[in-house]
């Protein structure tokens, strides 16, 4: 993990992401790239330009400037601690495309759960997290909109199914798994006991990778798998959820799988995702 990218907006939660990304960069000797990316206010509120309201448009431009300045100030506060850091700003309406281009050169993305009630962040696209994970192919550590996450990760929960997405997420989680005190694996009952691709096979892989923590399995049943997964996370007091990110593009729209959509909407703990 030698290159970490963190997405910034102007909210207090952005400062939490930046601080965590900075700690990870320091631990792994990595370079940290901070990308400030919010939609220009005039794109988010297009009626100002459509009506020719020059004064309103000027006010929106000033709002953009203040958001950038607030985020840059956060960045500068972290920049004093010796980690190599870069700052980029994206100011146009093809925001997702530009951030994906930066993400291609990172080993890990640090992102934040979309919070529709956050009035300080600026206009961040609702589907930015899913788009970045899906289109970049890079693992992402997604932080919830609430809570503090400075403590070490001691309990890891893996949402397992025999897919490339889940396998990539588990491989990306290796630094946390090696340091974990407990590892929990949640799997559908239909898959859990499959000798070739179920929990036993995953455990053999984890042991071969150097994971020494006790491993306990949990069966997921019913149709509300996303809710059941978050319930297991709460019951096990997990510090990190590791899972594949499932979705496909259709007519230029990203359609997420049900479990992915539920977790991104209702997550209460950091989630390491990969597509």
C-alpha angles and dihedrals in degrees: 000000000000102000124047126182122199124191114224134195125164100269128110087247087062088062089054091053092047093050092050093046089049092053091050091049091051093048094049100035089243134154114245122217117193115199116194104204127166128138115263108261091237089060092047091046102032096165089079091067095035092059092045091240099164094179092051092048090051090051091052091051090052089051089054090051093051092049091051092047092051092050093046090052089054090050093050091052090058094041094075096075102078103256113132104251136182129194126210130176126205114196108168139084096256087070098140093052092051095048091048089055090056091044092058089074097048129091092207135017121211110204139164133236112254110257113194090191095057106105095177101059097072125230104325115173111253094229098044096113095050092044093052094048093044099043101037098045089217126127116255131203104213118197122207120246090245135046139038122271109185098116121097118269106252103158120046124189117201119201098210132198125145097258135118090245094057092042091053091049092051091048090050090050093058095109090056094041093052090054097041124116092202132022121196125190122203116196136159113266090241091060103031099087099037103127095210101042107009135093095295091056091048091050091053089052092049092049091049088052092056101261108150103172120111111270121214126182129217126195121226117208136175132030101293095075094152093054091044091052093052089047090056089049089055094044093051093041088233119191095199135025117207118199146143119260110230126198145107137217118251123177091340091309125113110229112198128209116250097251093047091049093049095049094047090050100043106023117146099179136040113284126205107207135182134178 
